Every structure is written in structure tokens, then in C-alpha cells.
Amino acid sequence: MNEANKIWRNSSGMRHSKLTLAGYSKKLTQESLSLNRDKLRLIVSLLTGHGPLRKHLHRLGLARGEPINCRLCGLEEETDTHILFKCEALDNRRFRIFESYNPEDLHDQDHLVQKLTLLMKGTGFWTSKVWYLDNTSQLDQTAINGNDWALG
């Protein structure tokens, strides 16, 4: 597995994933596979940077005309990296959960999935509605497969 981790580390791209994951982890895999589909979707989107946050939705063309700054602090673009490591509105909560402000320490966390879920609970980022622009250029809401992404 060390060879696979080395290849992954040396591959181009996957900037956010490499920031959040040190490489393959049997423990993280087992913890993730024990989740229901909605919580697994949350964890995968947080770890890959492909979640329903403003910057990503804007990049996909699903939130044109909408602000891309963080809806919690308003200081930076709303990205997974910002939410996980930089958002001042989550500083206290993040420190209580991870006991560190250093992003590198995320790699060594026991119960990482549980802690990420706890960090996001109540933020409202993973709700059942996603904003998008339809063909008439009006802002609409749509449910994704009728699933509730909230962590309730």
C-alpha cells in the first residue's frame, strides 16, 4: 500500500484531497463504509472538495449571480478548504473537535469521519436543496434525489 500512497502523493491534481488525506487508511475506509448514504456523501464531498459549497457550485455554473463568499463568516470564498481549516466562524468549534488549528493534524485524527460530521452539523451547508439556474435564468431550488443531506 505504501507504493500506492507514494504514486497518489506524486500525482498531479487532487489538491484538496491531499490536504485532507495522508493516503489510504484502512481505519478511515471502515469508518466511512459504516455510514448511511447521506453521511457518506457529506464525508466524500468534504474530503474531495466536491461538495455543495458556493465556490464549487459557481465553478459548475449552478450558482451564477450568487455570492461566492462564505455564508458563515463572509471573509473568503466558500470552499471546502476554507470551511475545514480557515473559517473564523468555525474556529472555536473546530478546535474543540480536533484540538488543533493545524491542518496537518487532520491526518492523524482518530474517528475523523465522526469529527467531520460533528463539525458540519448545524451549519446548513448540506441541506436537501441546491440552488441552480434553469434555462430561463431564474434562480430555482431543486431537491437532489429527494434525499435529506442534513445531518440531523
N, C-alpha and C positions, 0 to 999 in steps of 0.2 A: 504493500500500500504506500510505502514511502516514495517509491518511484512515481506512482500516480499523483501523489501530492506535489512532488517536485515538478512534474510536467504541468500540472494545473497552475502552480505558482509562477512558472516561467511563461505561461501562455499570455498572449495579449488580451486586453479587454477585461471584463468582469471586475471592474474597479471596486464597486460597492461590495460584491460578494467576497472579494479578497480582504476587504477591510473588516467584514463581519465574521468570516470563517477562516480558521487557520488551515483547513484542509478537511479531508474525510475524518469523520468522528462516528464511531460505532454508537457511542452513547447518545449523540445528537440524533442520529438516524433512528434509533429505537424510541427515543422520546418523541420525535416528530411523528412516527408511524402510529403512535398510540392516540393521536389526536383525531377529532372528528374532522370532516372535510373543510368546514368553515374556518376552524382554528388553524388547520394545516395551510390553507390558502393565505391566511394572515402571516404566518411564520415564513413561508416561502417568499411572499412578496417583500417582507422586511429584510430578509437575508439576501435577496437578489436585487433589490432596488426597483422592482417592477410592480409596485403597489398603487392603489388609487389615490395618490397624493398629487397635489396641484401641478408640480413641475412635470411629472411623468404624464399626467393626463393632457397637459398643454403640448408636450412633445408629440403625443399621439394624435393631436388635433381634436381632442374630445372636450376641451375647455377653452376654446378661443374666446378672447374678450374677457375672460375671468382673471382675477388677480392670481399671481403665482407665489406670492409671499405666504409664509406660514400663517395659518389661521389662529395659532395659539399665541405666538409672540410678535408676528408681523415684521421681524427683523431681517430674515433671509428667505431665499426661495424654499418652498416646502418640498423637501426631498427626504428620502429615507435616511440618508446620512445626516441631514440636519436634525430630524426627529430623534434618531437614535443617539447622536453624540453632541449636538450643539444647541438645541432649542432651550433657551433660558427659562421658558415657562415650565419645562420638564426637569430642570436641573435638580431640584430637591428630591423629587420622586425618583429620578434616575439614580441618584447617589444612594438613597435609601434601599433601592432594589439591588443595585450592582456593587455598592460600596466602593465605587471608584469613578473618577471623571476621565480616566484614560481609556480611549477606545481599544487599545491593545489588550486590556484586561478582559474584554468581552470574550476573547478566545478561550480563556481558562475557566469560564463560569460553569459551575455545576447547575443543573436544571435551567439551562439557557432558554429553552422553549417556554417554560413556566414563567420565567422572569420577563421575557419579551412580551408575553401575553399580559402580564400584570402591568407593565409599563404602558401598554396601549389601551388597556381597559378604561373606558370612560372618556377617551379623547374625542370620540366621534368620527375618527378617520375611516374606520371600517364599518360603515353602515350599509344597509341594503340598497341605498340609492346612489347612483353615479350620474354625474352631470355630463351631458353631451350636447353637441349642436346637431340638429336634424337638418334635412335638406332645405328647409325654409329658413335656416339660420336663426331659428328661435331656440332659446335655451329650454331644454326639457329635462325631465328626470326619467330614469328607467330602472327597474329592478333587474338585477342580474340573476337569471335563472330562478327568481323567486327566493333566493337564499338570503338569510339574515347574516350579514358579516359581523354584526355586533358580537361582543364577547360576553354579554350578559350573564 
